[in-house]
């Protein structure tokens, strides 16, 4: 519980990722909703979309 209370969002640090990154999610992924994946996609500079 303490770690949850002390949690600080990592969003400001996402732009510092400098390696290729693959972001995966599934239709029924309830733990990490689509909005979170969209934030990752927008904030991480080195990534590419796969089709």
N, C-alpha and C positions, 0 to 999 in steps of 0.2 A: 504494500500500500504506500509506503514512503516513496518508492521510486515513481509511482503514479503522481503523487502530490508534487514531487520535484521536477516533473517532466517539463522540458522546454522544447517547443516545436523546432524542428530542424529545417523548416522551409527556407529561412534566410541563408542557410549554408548550401542549399542544393545547387546554386549557381557555381559553387567552387568544385563540383565534380568534373574531373577532366579526362575521364576514361569513357569509352563507348558504353552505353547503358541500355539494356533492354527492359522495358516495362511491360509486364504481363498482367492481365486480369481476365477473369471469367464472368460470364453472364450472371452466375449465381454466387459471386464473391461478395458476401455480406460483411466480412471483416474489414475489407478495404474497398469502400464504394468508388464508383466511377469518378466522382468529383476529385477524390484523392489522386487517382491515376492521372487525371487531367492536369492537376497541379504539378505532379512530377514531370509530365511531358512538357509543360510550358517552362518550368524552372530549371531543368537540367539542360545545359547548352549542348552537350555532345551526345546526341542520340539520333536515331533515324527510325522512321516508321517502316514496319514490315507489312507486307500484304499477304 
